[in-house]
């Protein structure tokens, strides 16, 4: 497979089914952020979301022949991610234990900048956690990954109008919870 061209998902799925592992790597790189946004929307926890996404891609490669419409691979994949995330959330509720402290990421910036970013990320994550699961998924898919309302509607099995309504309400709630100063700071990073 040529690295200089980026074939559509349907072509990559066909290559995968013929045993081309590089093609699946391209699909993973192409859709990882979106899968992460969906998992994070359901779970609200970065580490759990990363685990679920990895698990979902492993499941997808094992069941790729079940993808009936290869041109809609991303929607099929996001359904797997969402289902795995919902299962993980149920499992986590059953096995709930005290939460581990988040790992501190290494960065080139000063400890003060790292602390401010960590605090901002925690504040944003807490605000997102107050949204409904659907609102959170739509905000992350639309605003983080640039999905259209048509794509969101198809993936979440809702109407485009409902997707727009959820996004409008979610943004309003986030503005109320975060306040104008924090939103201004967030938009400049």
Secondary structure, 3 states (H helix, E strand, C coil): CCCCCCCCHHHHHHHHHCCCHHHHHHHHHHHHHHHHHHHHHHHCCHHHHHHHHHHHHHHHHHCHHHCCCHHHHHHHHHHHHHHHHHHHHHHHHHCCCCCCCCCCCCCCCCHHHHHHHHHHHHHHHHHHHCCCHHHHHHHHHHHHCCCCHHHHHHHHCCCHHHHHHHHHHHHHHHHHHHHHHHHHHHHCC
